[in-house]
Amino acid sequence: MPPAVRSVGKDERGLTLIELLTGLMLFGMIAAILYSFLFMGASMYRKISVETQLRNQADALYGLIVTELKDAVYVKQGKDSQEIVYVKRSADPKVYVDTYRMAIEREGENGPYGLSVYGPDGTLVRRFDLASRFVLKVGDPGMSSGLIAMQQNMVKILLVFDRADADRVPAAERSVMRLESTIPLFRME
């Protein structure tokens, strides 16, 4: 063999262009797969985190409604589907019953919707507002929150929660929660 050919065959210090391109292609494929898993995991974490916070808000609001209605003995529909009027035994022995009003309404003109409870004299007894990240949907046909007196001793609760920034959130991360329940009133006689 001529000496020039022999020296080329023994020189193994570098990479050929094909080896370099193959290595870059494999690295790019692996990096793309890892990046997509990381991105998908972060997106799922954000969505699950928001859904958990949304459930906590729903549980708190639902718990308030149940607690408020646990001593009620009679209920009737208020002025619309977001309001009920209910009767409880009075703490004052001179008065037999007190009438309360519960409504899903806005705080102020442009404030968020929340739950308000008004006492026998019409003053606000309790107000529950959601965290600023969430809203109660009211006024959307088929997706509207409401308090409905089904009978004189049964209340249907429909709460539809959404993100306050829903218009700026990708569809994959959007969380709408619908909580529907019927609460019977018990008379302790």
C-alpha positions in Angstrom: 0.0 0.0 0.0 1.2 3.4 -0.7 2.2 5.4 2.4 -0.5 8.2 1.8 -3.4 5.6 1.9 -2.0 3.9 5.0 -1.8 7.3 6.9 -5.4 8.2 6.0 -6.7 4.9 7.3 -5.0 5.3 10.7 -6.1 8.9 11.3 -9.2 8.5 13.4 -9.2 11.9 15.2 -12.2 13.6 13.5 -15.8 12.9 12.5 -17.2 12.6 9.0 -19.9 14.9 7.9 -22.4 12.0 7.8 -21.6 11.0 11.4 -22.0 14.6 12.5 -25.4 15.1 10.8 -26.6 11.7 12.1 -25.7 12.7 15.7 -27.3 16.1 15.4 -30.5 14.5 13.9 -30.7 12.0 16.8 -30.0 14.7 19.4 -32.7 17.0 17.8 -35.3 14.1 17.8 -34.6 13.3 21.5 -34.7 16.9 22.5 -38.0 17.5 20.7 -39.6 14.5 22.4 -38.3 15.6 25.9 -39.5 19.2 25.3 -43.0 18.1 24.3 -43.3 16.0 27.4 -42.1 18.8 29.6 -44.4 21.3 27.9 -47.4 18.9 28.2 -46.6 18.2 31.8 -46.4 21.9 32.6 -49.7 22.6 30.8 -51.4 19.7 32.7 -50.1 21.0 36.0 -51.5 24.5 35.3 -54.9 23.1 34.3 -55.1 20.7 37.3 -54.0 23.4 39.7 -56.8 25.8 38.4 -59.4 23.0 38.5 -58.4 22.2 42.1 -58.8 25.8 43.1 -62.1 25.9 41.3 -63.3 22.9 43.2 -62.3 24.5 46.5 -64.2 27.6 45.6 -67.3 25.5 44.6 -67.1 23.5 47.8 -66.9 26.6 50.0 -69.8 28.2 48.2 -71.9 25.1 48.3 -71.0 24.5 52.0 -72.2 28.1 52.8 -75.5 27.4 51.0 -76.1 24.1 52.8 -75.2 25.6 56.2 -77.5 28.5 55.6 -80.4 26.3 54.6 -79.9 23.5 57.2 -82.3 25.1 59.7 -84.8 26.4 57.1 -88.4 25.0 57.2 -89.9 26.6 54.2 -88.6 28.0 50.9 -90.1 29.9 47.9 -88.8 31.4 44.7 -87.6 35.0 44.9 -87.9 37.6 42.1 -85.9 35.5 39.6 -84.0 32.2 39.2 -81.1 33.6 41.2 -83.0 34.2 44.4 -84.8 32.3 47.0 -86.7 33.3 50.1 -86.6 31.0 53.1 -87.9 30.8 56.6 -86.1 29.7 59.7 -87.1 29.5 63.3 -86.3 32.7 65.1 -83.7 32.9 67.9 -86.1 35.5 69.6 -88.7 33.6 71.6 -91.2 36.5 70.9 -91.0 35.9 67.2 -91.8 32.4 65.8 -90.0 32.6 62.4 -87.6 34.9 60.5 -87.6 35.3 56.8 -84.3 35.4 54.9 -83.3 36.0 51.3 -80.4 34.4 49.5 -79.4 35.7 46.1 -76.7 35.2 43.5 -75.9 38.8 42.6 -73.2 41.3 41.6 -71.3 43.3 44.2 -71.8 46.8 42.9 -72.5 47.6 39.3 -69.6 45.9 37.6 -68.3 43.6 40.4 -68.2 39.9 40.4 -71.2 37.7 41.1 -71.3 36.1 44.5 -73.8 34.9 47.1 -75.5 37.3 49.4 -77.7 36.4 52.4 -80.1 39.0 53.8 -81.6 38.9 57.2 -85.2 39.5 58.4 -84.7 43.2 58.4 -83.2 43.3 54.9 -79.6 43.9 55.9 -76.8 41.9 54.5 -75.9 39.1 56.9 -73.3 37.2 54.8 -71.6 37.7 51.4 -69.4 35.1 49.6 -67.3 36.3 46.7 -65.2 33.9 44.7 -61.4 34.5 44.4 -60.6 37.0 41.7 -59.5 34.2 39.3 -63.0 32.8 39.0 -66.6 34.0 38.2 -70.1 32.6 38.6 -71.8 32.5 35.2 -75.1 34.3 35.2 -77.3 35.1 32.3 -76.0 32.6 29.8 -78.8 30.4 28.4 -78.3 26.8 29.6 -75.1 27.7 31.5 -76.4 30.1 34.2 -76.1 29.7 37.9 -79.3 29.7 39.9 -81.2 29.0 43.1 -84.6 27.4 42.4 -87.3 26.6 44.9 -88.6 23.3 43.6 -91.2 22.8 46.2 -91.8 24.5 49.6 -89.2 22.1 51.1 -86.7 21.6 48.3 -84.0 23.8 46.7 -82.2 23.1 43.4 -78.8 24.7 43.3 -77.0 25.2 40.0 -73.6 26.8 40.1 -71.6 27.3 37.0 -68.0 28.5 37.6 -65.5 29.7 35.0 -62.2 31.4 34.9 -62.2 35.2 34.9 -59.5 35.2 32.2 -61.3 32.5 30.1 -61.1 34.6 26.9 -57.3 34.7 27.1 -56.7 31.1 28.0 -56.1 28.3 25.4 -59.0 25.9 25.1 -56.8 23.1 26.4 -56.4 24.9 29.7 -60.0 26.2 30.0 -61.9 25.0 33.1 -65.6 25.3 33.4 -67.3 23.6 36.4 -71.0 22.9 36.8 -72.3 21.9 40.2 -75.9 20.9 40.4 -77.6 19.6 43.5 -81.0 19.4 45.2 -81.2 20.1 48.9 -84.2 18.9 50.9 -85.3 21.1 53.8 -86.0 19.1 57.0 -88.7 20.2 59.5 -87.8 19.5 63.1 -91.2 19.4 64.8 
